[in-house]
Amino acid sequence: MSRKKTSKSKTGTVPAASVLPSANGARPVRPGPEAPPNGPHQPGRLSLGGGGDFYDIAFKVMLVGDSGVGKTCLLVRFKDGAFLAGTFISTVGIDFRNKVLDVDGMKVKLQIWDTAGQERFRSVTHAYYRDAHALLLLYDVTNKASFDNIQAWLTEIQEYAQDDVVLMLLGNKVDSAQERVVKREDGEKLAKEYGLPYMETSAKTGINIELAFTAIAKELKQRITKAPNEPHFRLHDYVKRQGRGPSCCLS
């Protein structure tokens, strides 16, 4: 299989879409070079110029959830292995970064989109759901309102995202044990209700963050490359088996 060379990690605000998905499920195509096509990116010819990593196939992953739940910190921890300590400006619109993972001998590029959680940017987020192959839905275990809003996010996802999108629920900021207000059991119960794989994560310590993205990459990769006699990858079982600490569970 030929391999394509990815461009260097890129960040920046993406302007609002000119056409938004309609409420009846139709997903019109948004013009512009920033919108990835439906379906995984297929490998192309090797790029001889510029830096970056080689990849065989690419997928779009979106981080969604209320403002302040730690989406940007989680992305930076995964991409750069660093923690954004202190205060910083909330994401405005859409931002993204790339990372290539080695998944069972195949180079899988994840194009990870960090979305703004504020209501005033929600229409921008809606326009990008239709192209997402996977969604990581986050809440903050120290913020009950962010947990209570998960059902509203799930309703939005059901309306705008693809029917076969891979979805995982993450309870973030488990390092803040003293400020915790959402019990692990509550997250487990909600995940079970909706049939979602579930983990608790921390951008500060890094717990389970690599696992979350790796699990998503494995699921997406097998969906398009699985041989007839190859065992089926079970996302829930993988999360349970590989998760660190008592903060991983399954539906």
N, C-alpha and C positions, 0 to 999 in steps of 0.2 A: 504493500500500500504506500502510495506516495504521501509525503508529508508537507504540510504548509507551514510557513514561518509566520508566527504571530508578531504583531507590532508590539512595541513597548507599552507598558501599562499606561492607561490614559484616564484622566479624570476631567470632569467639567460638567457644567450644567447643560442639560439638553432642553431646548425650547418646547413649549407645549405643542401637542399634536394638532394638526390642522383639521383632522377628522377623528372623532371619538367613536368607540364602539357603541352601538345602539343597545337599548334595553332588551330587545328581542333576541339578542345573542349574535346578531350579524357582526362581523368583524371586518370593516372596510380597511383597505390598505392605506397606511399613512405614507405619504411621499417623503422623501428625504433619505440621505445616506446613512443616518444613524439607526434606522429600524432594521434589525436582523430579520431575515426571511423566516417563515414558518418552517418547522422541521430543523434538524441539526445542520450546522454548517458542514458541507462535504469537503474532504481534503482536496487541495488543488496542487498546482505546480510549486516547486520550491522557490521561495523568494530569495534572490541572491543579494539583495541590498538591505541595509538596516539591521538593527539588533533584534533580540527576542528569542523565543523558544520555538522549537518545532512542535507541531501537533498533528494528530490524525483526524480528529473530529472535535467539534465545539458545540457547546450548549449554552443557553441563556438561563441564568438563575436570578431570581428576584428576591430581595429582602424586603419584607413588608411588616407593618405593625405601627403602633402609635409612635408619635414623636418622643424621643428620649428613652426608648427601650434598649438602645445600644446597638442599633443596626450598623452604624458607621464604625464603631469600635470593634464589633465582631468582624467586619470585613477587613479592617486594617490588621487585626490580629492574625487572621487567616492569610492575608496576602503578604504582609511584611514581618509578621512575628512580633509586633510591637503593640503597646497599649497606649491609647490616647488619654493620658492623665489630665485632670483639671477640666476647665470649662472650654467649650469650643462651639462654633456656630453650627446650628442645625442645618442639615442638608436642605438645599433649595432645589425643588424640581427633581431631577434625576442625575445620579453620578454613577460611574462604573469603573471597575478594574478587572484585569484578566489574570488568571493563574492556570498553569498547565500542571496536571496531575498524571502520574504514571499509574494507570488502572489495568492490572492484569496484562502488562506488556504493551498496552496501547496508550499513546499520549492523548489525554482528554483535556481540552481547554474549556474552562468555565469562564464565561463572560458574566460577571456578577454585577447586578444593577442594585444600587442602594437608593431606595425611594424615600421621599419626604413623607413623614407621617401626619403633618398638619392637614386639616380639612381643606384649606384653601389650595393645596396642591393635588388634591385627590383626583381631579379630572385629568391631570397629567399622568398620574399613575395608571388610571384606567386604560389609557391608550397603549400601555406597554404590556399589560397582562396577556393579551392574545398571542404574543410571540414567546412567552416564557415557557420553558420546558419544565422548570421546577420552581417552587416557591418555598422559602423558609419564612414561616410566620412567627414573629417574636412577641413576647410580652416580658415585662419587667417584674420579677418576683417581689420587688419592694414597692410596687405600684399596683394597687388593686384595680384601679380604673383601666389600666392597660390590659389586664386579664379579663375584666368584664367586657371589654370591647372586642375580644377575639371572635365572638359569634357574629358581630357585625362585619368584621373582616372576612370571615368565612362566607357570609352571604354575598359580599362583594366579589370575592374570588369565584364563587359559583356562577355569578352573572357574567363576568368578563373574561375569565381565564379559559384555556382549553379544557375540554372534558377529561383528557387523560393526563393533565399536569401532575407532576410528582409534588406532593405537599408534605411538609414536616413541621411540627409544632415545637418551638424552643422556648423554655423558660430561662431567661437570661439574668445575669447579675447574681448568681448563687454565691459569689464570694461575700456578698453583703448580708451575712447571716443575721446580724443583730437587727437590721432594718427589714427583714423579710416579713411580708404580710400574706403572701400566697403560698399555701402549703403544697408540697410536692404531690400529695395525694389529690389535690384539686386539679393540678395539671394533668395527672394521669387519668382522672375521671373524664375530663373534657376530651382528651385525646381518644380515649376509648369510645366515647359517645359518637365521635365523628370518624372513627376508624383510622386515626393518624399515628404514625410513629412519633415518639416524643422523647425529648432529652432536655436536661437542664445544663446550661452552659455558663461560662464566664469569660468575657473578653479580657478581664484583668489577669486571670491565672491561665487562660487558654484551655480550660477543661472542656473536652468533648467538641471543640470547634472544628478541628481537623477532621474528626470523625463524621460530623454532620455533612460537611462538603464531600468527603470521600464516599459516604454512603449514597448521596445523591448522584455523584458521578458514576458509581458502579451500577446503580439502577438504570440510569439513562443510557449508559454504554451497552448494557445487555439488551435493552429493548430493541436496539437496531443491529446488534451483531450476534445475537444468540444463535448457535447452531442447533439443529433439531435434537441432537443427543446430549446437548449441554444442560447440566442441572440449572433449574430456574433460580435466579438470585432473589432472595426474600429479604426485602429491605427491613422489615420489622425484626426478623431474626438476627440480621447482621448488627443492627443497632443494639439489641439486647446483649448479644455476645461480646461486642467490642467496647461497649460503654464503660466509662470509668466512674467508679463510686456508685452510690445508691441512687443517683439522679437520672438514670436512664430507665425507661419503661416502654412498654408497647401497648397498643390497643388490643 
